[in-house]
Amino acid sequence: MVMSSLPKAAMSRGSGFKVLSNVDYRLARNLVVSEYRKGHLSRLDVCDAQPELLRAASDAGEPVDEECPICEESTIKLVSYVFGPRLPASGRCVANKKELAKLSSLGKDLACYVIEVCPACNWNHLAQVFSLTPRPSGRPRSKASVGQEAAAGEAGPTETPGGDRP
């Protein structure tokens, strides 16, 4: 399964976010596909995408170079939804890095869901979920502000997974 470039975009230096966690649903996907191919699930069981998800796939989906595992006729698209404070309850469909960068201005933690969709047969499956937190502003901090944070019980700067300071 091809993974979305959205988490990569979120992890890039200029994104304003850092990825806190990433859950990959590849094993669950493989189980569903296997059960379908064995005949234990019908096509109606696995090809049940909602009309709004199909519209999002055709309008804002990220095309990937992988055939649909069910119909094997069309390529799948990845649709990304972001949930968080000040966003609609149904989430916001994010089509590219630019839209993700706009969300960093909210300054709040976000949850991102990436769904693979086949517009031809309506296959859909949750591919991955990742959470984002805003990176602290890049302005240098004085020794006094670092000391005040330590006195207040707040943690100072920490290393990110790549070894860079936020």
C-alpha positions in Angstrom: 0.0 0.0 0.0 1.3 3.4 -0.9 1.3 5.8 2.0 0.2 9.4 1.7 2.7 12.2 1.3 0.7 14.3 3.8 2.5 13.0 6.8 5.8 13.6 5.0 4.6 17.2 4.3 3.6 17.6 7.9 7.1 16.5 9.0 8.9 18.8 6.7 10.7 21.7 8.3 8.4 24.5 7.0 5.1 22.8 7.8 4.6 24.3 11.3 3.8 20.9 12.6 5.5 17.8 14.0 4.0 14.4 13.9 3.3 12.9 17.3 2.1 9.5 16.3 1.3 7.5 13.2 -0.9 4.4 13.0 -0.8 2.3 9.8 -3.8 0.1 9.0 -2.0 -2.0 6.4 -2.6 -5.3 8.3 -6.3 -4.7 8.6 -6.5 -3.8 4.9 -4.7 -6.9 3.9 -7.1 -9.0 6.0 -10.2 -7.5 4.3 -8.7 -8.0 0.8 -7.8 -11.6 1.7 -11.3 -12.3 3.0 -12.8 -10.8 -0.2 -10.6 -12.9 -2.4 -11.5 -16.1 -0.5 -15.1 -15.3 -1.0 -15.9 -14.7 2.6 -16.9 -11.1 1.9 -18.9 -9.9 -1.1 -18.1 -6.9 -3.2 -21.0 -5.1 -1.6 -19.4 -5.6 1.8 -16.1 -3.9 0.9 -17.2 -1.4 -1.8 -19.4 0.9 0.2 -17.9 4.4 0.0 -20.2 7.2 0.9 -21.0 9.7 -1.9 -19.2 12.5 -0.1 -16.0 10.4 0.2 -16.2 9.6 -3.6 -16.6 13.3 -4.4 -13.6 14.2 -2.2 -11.6 11.5 -4.0 -12.4 12.8 -7.4 -11.9 16.5 -6.4 -9.1 16.5 -3.9 -7.8 12.9 -3.8 -4.0 12.3 -4.1 -3.6 9.8 -7.0 -1.2 7.0 -6.3 0.4 4.5 -8.6 -1.4 1.5 -7.2 -4.3 -0.6 -8.6 -7.4 -1.1 -6.6 -7.1 -4.4 -4.7 -10.8 -5.2 -5.4 -11.6 -4.3 -9.0 -8.0 -4.2 -10.2 -9.1 -1.8 -13.0 -8.6 1.6 -11.6 -5.9 3.3 -9.5 -6.7 4.3 -6.0 -6.7 7.8 -4.6 -5.8 8.9 -1.0 -8.2 11.3 0.7 -7.1 13.1 3.8 -9.3 14.6 6.5 -8.1 16.8 9.4 -10.0 17.1 12.7 -9.4 19.5 15.5 -10.6 22.7 17.3 -12.3 25.3 15.2 -12.8 22.8 12.3 -16.2 21.4 11.3 -17.4 18.3 13.1 -17.1 16.4 9.8 -13.4 17.5 9.5 -11.8 19.3 6.7 -10.6 17.6 3.5 -7.0 18.6 2.9 -5.7 18.3 -0.7 -2.1 19.5 -0.4 0.7 20.9 1.8 -0.5 24.5 1.3 -3.8 23.7 3.0 -2.1 21.9 5.8 0.2 24.9 6.3 -2.9 27.1 6.7 -4.2 24.9 9.5 -0.9 25.4 11.4 -2.1 28.9 12.1 -4.8 27.5 14.4 -2.0 26.6 16.8 -3.9 23.5 18.0 -3.3 19.7 17.9 -4.9 18.0 14.9 -5.8 14.5 14.0 -5.4 13.4 10.4 -7.1 10.5 8.7 -6.0 9.1 5.3 -8.5 7.0 3.4 -7.8 5.0 0.2 -10.6 5.2 -2.2 -11.3 3.6 -5.6 -13.6 5.9 -7.6 -14.5 3.1 -10.0 -15.8 0.4 -7.6 -16.3 2.4 -4.4 -13.6 0.5 -2.4 -12.5 2.5 0.7 -10.4 1.7 3.6 -8.7 3.7 6.4 -5.0 3.7 5.5 -3.5 5.6 8.4 -4.1 8.0 11.2 -1.6 10.5 12.5 -1.6 13.3 15.0 0.1 16.7 14.6 1.1 19.3 17.1 2.2 22.8 16.2 5.9 23.4 16.3 6.9 26.1 18.8 7.8 29.4 17.1 11.3 29.6 15.9 12.3 32.8 17.7 15.2 32.5 20.1 14.4 32.4 23.8 16.2 34.4 26.4 17.8 32.7 29.4 15.2 34.4 31.6 12.2 32.9 29.8 13.8 29.4 29.9 14.3 29.9 33.7 10.7 31.0 34.1 9.4 27.9 32.3 11.6 25.7 34.4 10.3 27.3 37.6 6.7 26.9 36.4 7.3 23.2 35.8 7.2 23.4 32.0 9.7 21.4 29.9 12.3 23.3 27.9 13.2 22.5 24.4 13.3 18.9 23.4 14.9 16.9 20.6 12.7 16.0 17.7 13.0 12.5 16.1 15.3 13.9 13.4 17.6 15.4 16.0 16.6 19.0 15.2 15.5 21.4 17.7 12.0 22.7 17.2 
